[in-house]
Structure formats: C-alpha cells, structure tokens
C-alpha cells in the first residue's frame, strides 16, 4: 500500500500540523478558558505534552508494522474475524469525527459570517470540493498542503504582531490561582480534541516514502500544530481576559475583531477566518479520506474511490442530523467525545501494541 499514492515526510509533517489546527484554532481557547480561566494557556501546554506522548505511542505502533495501515495491522494482530470488527470500529470513529468537523464548519459560518445562508448549502459546497479532492488521492492533498501551509503560518503571524498594544499580562494573574486541578480538568477534553484523533493518521503513515523519517515528521507536525493552539490561547487570555474568552464560543474570531490600527486596518477577523477555512479543509478532507480508506480496507476492496460519492452523500445527511443545535454540539464535544476518543486514541492502540508484543515473544 505504501507504494500507491506516496507522500514525502515533510508533507506528512504539514498534514499533521494542519489536522491539529483544523477546527481547534476557533474552538479551543474558549473551551479551555471556561474551565481553567486565566490558566488556560497552561492547560494548552499540558495538552501539547500529552499529545507528543500519544504520537510517540502511535509511531511505535506504526513502525512495528512498516508498510501497513491502521486497518491492515489491526487485522494482522487480532486475526481475520476480530480484526475485521476492530477495523469497522476504526471506520465508525473516523466517520463520526468527519461528521462533527463538517458540522463545526456549518455552525461557525451560519452563526458568525453567513447568518442568512442555510447550513445545508454550506455543507454541500464544501463537501463537493472535498469529494473531488479525495478522488485524486492523498498525494495531491499533500501537494496542496505544500502551497497553503506557508500561507497559514504567515497569516497566523499577523494578529500576533498587530495585537501587541493590547497585551495585558495582568490577565494571566494569578498563575495557578485555583491550583492545578482546573488546569488538568480543562486539558482532558483538549487532549481528546485534537490529539487523540491523531491515531487516524496511521492510515496515512505507511504512505510516507521515507519510513525512517515518518515518525520524526509526525512528532514535528504535532509540535507545530500544538504550538499554534498554545499561542492563540495565550493571545486570547492576554487581550480579552479569561471571562470574555470563556463567554465566546469562537473566542479567537472575536479576538481578531479587536485589531484596529488607525482607520485603515480594520476587520482583520477575515484573516483568521481565512486561516480556519484552509485548516478546516485539510482536517475535513483528511478525515473523509481516512473514512473511505478504512471502509475499503475493511471490506478488502482494491480501490476506495467507488465509495467516495456514496459516503459523501451519507456524510452530508448525518452532518445535519448529528446535533439539533450548537449548544448540544458543544456539550457533546466536552462531555461525551473525550471518553469516546480516549477509547480509540489510547486504549485501542495500547491493546494492539501489547498484543503485538506478546505474540512476537511467543
């Protein structure tokens, strides 16, 4: 499989970083501040450290089975029948995640920018682009990342510098004012979103042409993406304060609205929205690609492309009905999804690695 649709290690690093930034750049600051208050930036560091440890686990698992994807070595470890069942569970995890990502896109646009546009129309347009992109394979997705990744980093630097006059370091005081418990409590859902989701990138891991560099690229991409989220969380606290950050669902979008220099630099929130449109595209297209790839390999199909359009139609419907409103979706993301992601992002990989180690000794 690794010979088909190959990508470079540097491209894999960029895909991992964009996957992490994804929807998180808009949602994470507010979610962290709601629990950890002014210490939200510490929670983001705790989450980043945990994310690097998780990626170390994923690299150890993927490196043990070179040239095999998550589904393929799950079948090899668990046997034909149990392995097929486990592979189907990976498919359900990827599909639900893809539905949530698409729904987050629709909720953001309909509540903040395109308030009179039906969510169904937004999903249809965006999903059409994603389906076309998947049809041409992950190699072309990676080449697209080569183009947009420098642009994302450059645009991300704009609010960092323009907001310097608004920095107020009193907003982060007192540090650990309520102890370490709120910090750790806030970091748990943050670890699940997005770091525990990175296990799905093991479907792409064997496609890296330089296997010895794939693990390092995975870790580097995680570090880059996590650092971006840390910076945007810290900026939100410094400029808006903990209470205002926690009260806004899309706090980093509100943060960019505060940029105003004279009367000629205004409405800079469109820049941050532009970053998010790019990163959400990559997270959505990677999640959907992994969804159809896991299903095709579970069913032992030689090509995933015939599944792309039917799965796109199903995804379009599920993304609308998966949550009745935004409040329900936020509650699901913070209270239910962390435990669901923990099962697939930590317990399953530990189980597979343990069984593989035991079978090797025998």
Secondary structure, DSSP 8 states (H G I E B T S, - for coil): -TTTT-B-HHHHHHHHHHHHHTTHHHHHHHHHHHHHGGGHHHHHHHHHHHHHHHHHHHHHHHHHTTT--HHHHHHHHH-HHHHHHHHHHHHHHHHHHHHHHHHHHHHHHHHHT-TTS-HHHHHHHHHHHHHHHHHT-HHHHHHHHHHHHHHHHHHHHHHHHHTGGG--GGGG-STTTT-SHHHHHHHHHHHHTTGGGGGGGHHHHTTBS-HHHHHHHHHHHHHHHHHHHHHHHHHHHHHH-HHHHHH-TTHHHHHHHT--BTTTB--THHHHHHHHHHHHHHHHHHHHHHHHHHHHHHTT-S-STHHHHHHHHHHHHHHHHS-SSHHHHHHIIIIIHHHHHHIIIIIHHHHHHHHHHHHHH-
